[in-house]
């Protein structure tokens, strides 16, 4: 019996706006080394690693003298690309994942399908324009970029809450737990692609 192949990937992406390198290990222990230059985004990505049991290294430099938009969006793209690459042909994965994440007065729900059909449903409202230095409208941009690059159908909903920090953090924690479920190898069908089409390639 041979060991399962490592589900790891390193992706680098450089444009005139950002230079980003991401390494992921889908079978990690939740270790993270994250430096995007956007403090609140670093905090959220640490939640994804810790609660998703995904080892995650992110190094990003961007045109933050303009604003945080390009850095936030492009970090989502590169993390999504790295997750997609680490998944390979998706053989054996559970594919679907869902999670509720309560945080004090807040409750958020994420459901996702590693479908190769990227789509984002975003039902999250904020009452503040910024958290730290980060524009709250950029959280949707990150989730959109991640879903598109990873090939994931992603539904994110803040069911209720008052504190904006709690709202967004519960969304990231719910994403982490749902992703952890979806990428886990199904012990009942570890050698099968979970699709009646027989493939979860990006051509669907």
C-alpha positions in Angstrom: 0.0 0.0 0.0 1.5 3.3 -1.1 1.1 6.6 0.8 -1.4 9.1 -0.6 0.2 11.8 -2.7 0.8 15.1 -0.9 -2.0 17.6 -1.5 0.2 20.7 -1.5 0.8 23.5 -4.0 2.8 26.7 -4.3 1.6 29.4 -6.6 3.2 32.8 -7.4 1.5 35.6 -9.3 3.0 38.9 -10.2 1.3 41.8 -11.9 1.9 45.6 -12.0 -0.3 45.8 -8.9 0.7 42.9 -6.7 3.3 40.2 -6.2 2.0 37.2 -4.2 3.2 33.8 -3.3 1.0 31.2 -1.6 1.7 27.7 -0.3 -1.1 25.4 0.9 -1.2 21.9 2.4 -4.7 20.6 2.5 -3.7 17.9 5.0 -2.0 20.2 7.4 -2.4 21.1 11.1 -3.5 24.7 10.7 -0.1 26.3 10.8 0.1 29.7 9.1 2.6 32.4 8.1 0.7 35.3 6.6 1.9 38.7 5.6 -0.3 40.6 3.2 0.3 44.1 4.6 -3.5 44.3 5.4 -3.7 43.5 9.1 -7.4 42.5 9.3 -7.0 40.2 6.2 -4.1 38.5 7.9 -6.2 37.9 10.9 -9.0 36.3 8.7 -6.7 34.1 6.8 -5.2 32.8 10.0 -8.7 31.7 10.9 -9.0 29.8 7.6 -5.8 28.0 8.3 -6.5 27.3 11.9 -10.1 26.1 11.6 -9.7 24.5 8.2 -6.6 22.5 9.3 -4.9 23.9 6.2 -1.3 24.9 6.4 -1.1 28.3 4.7 1.8 30.6 3.9 1.0 33.9 2.2 3.4 36.6 1.2 2.0 39.6 -0.6 3.2 43.0 -1.7 0.8 45.4 -3.3 0.0 48.9 -4.3 -1.4 49.8 -0.9 -0.5 53.4 -1.4 -3.7 53.4 -3.5 -5.9 51.2 -1.3 -6.2 47.6 -0.2 -8.4 46.5 -3.1 -5.9 44.9 -5.5 -4.0 43.2 -2.6 -7.2 41.7 -1.1 -8.6 40.5 -4.4 -5.3 39.1 -5.7 -4.6 37.2 -2.5 -8.0 35.6 -2.9 -7.1 34.6 -6.5 -3.8 33.1 -5.6 -5.1 31.2 -2.6 -7.9 29.9 -4.8 -5.4 28.8 -7.4 -3.2 27.1 -4.9 -6.2 25.2 -3.4 -7.3 24.1 -6.9 -3.8 22.9 -7.8 -3.5 21.0 -4.5 -6.8 19.3 -5.1 -5.6 17.8 -8.4 -8.3 15.9 -10.2 -10.5 15.9 -7.0 -10.4 12.1 -6.7 -11.8 10.9 -3.4 -12.8 14.2 -1.9 -16.1 14.6 -0.1 -16.8 17.6 -2.4 -19.6 19.2 -0.5 -19.1 21.1 2.8 -21.2 23.2 5.1 -20.8 24.9 8.5 -22.5 27.2 10.9 -20.1 29.4 12.9 -21.5 31.3 16.0 -19.5 34.1 17.4 -21.1 35.8 20.4 -24.3 37.4 19.1 -23.5 36.5 15.5 -24.3 33.4 13.4 -23.0 32.8 9.9 -23.5 29.9 7.5 -21.4 28.7 4.6 -22.2 25.9 2.1 -19.9 25.0 -0.7 -19.4 22.6 -3.6 -16.0 21.9 -5.1 -17.7 21.8 -8.4 -15.4 23.4 -11.0 -18.4 25.8 -11.5 -17.4 28.9 -9.6 -20.2 31.0 -8.2 -20.7 33.2 -5.2 -23.9 33.9 -3.3 -23.1 36.7 -0.7 -25.7 37.7 1.9 -23.7 39.7 4.3 -24.4 43.2 5.4 -22.2 45.6 7.4 -22.9 48.8 9.3 -19.4 50.1 9.2 -17.2 51.1 6.2 -14.0 49.9 7.7 -12.6 47.3 10.1 -9.1 48.4 11.0 -7.8 49.9 7.8 -9.8 47.5 5.6 -12.9 48.5 3.7 -15.7 46.1 4.6 -16.8 46.0 0.9 -13.5 44.2 0.2 -14.6 41.0 2.0 -17.0 40.2 -0.8 -14.2 40.8 -3.3 -12.0 38.3 -1.5 -14.7 35.6 -1.4 -15.5 36.2 -5.0 -11.9 36.0 -6.1 -11.3 32.8 -4.0 -14.4 31.1 -5.3 -13.6 31.9 -8.9 -10.0 30.8 -8.8 -10.7 27.7 -6.8 -13.6 26.5 -8.9 -16.0 26.5 -6.0 -19.7 27.2 -5.7 -19.8 29.2 -2.5 -22.8 30.4 -0.5 -22.0 32.8 2.4 -24.7 34.2 4.7 -24.6 36.1 7.9 -27.9 35.0 9.5 -27.8 37.7 12.2 -25.3 39.7 14.2 -24.5 43.2 15.5 -20.8 43.5 15.7 -19.1 43.9 12.3 -15.9 42.2 13.4 -17.9 39.2 14.6 -19.9 39.0 11.4 -16.9 38.8 9.1 -14.9 36.6 11.3 -17.7 34.1 11.7 -18.0 34.0 7.8 -14.3 33.2 7.5 -14.5 30.5 10.3 -17.5 28.9 8.6 -15.7 28.9 5.3 -12.7 27.2 7.0 -14.9 24.4 8.5 -16.9 23.9 5.3 -13.7 23.7 3.2 -12.2 21.3 5.7 -15.2 19.0 5.3 -15.3 19.3 1.5 -11.6 18.5 0.9 -11.5 15.5 3.2 -11.0 12.2 1.5 -14.2 10.1 1.8 -13.1 6.8 3.3 -16.0 5.0 1.5 -14.9 6.1 -2.0 -11.3 7.2 -1.8 -10.5 6.3 -5.4 -13.6 7.8 -7.1 -14.3 11.3 -8.4 -17.6 12.4 -6.7 -19.5 13.3 -9.8 -21.8 11.4 -12.1 -19.9 13.0 -15.0 -16.8 11.2 -13.9 -14.8 14.3 -13.7 -14.5 17.5 -11.8 -12.2 19.2 -14.2 -12.2 22.9 -14.9 -13.8 22.3 -18.3 -17.3 21.7 -16.9 
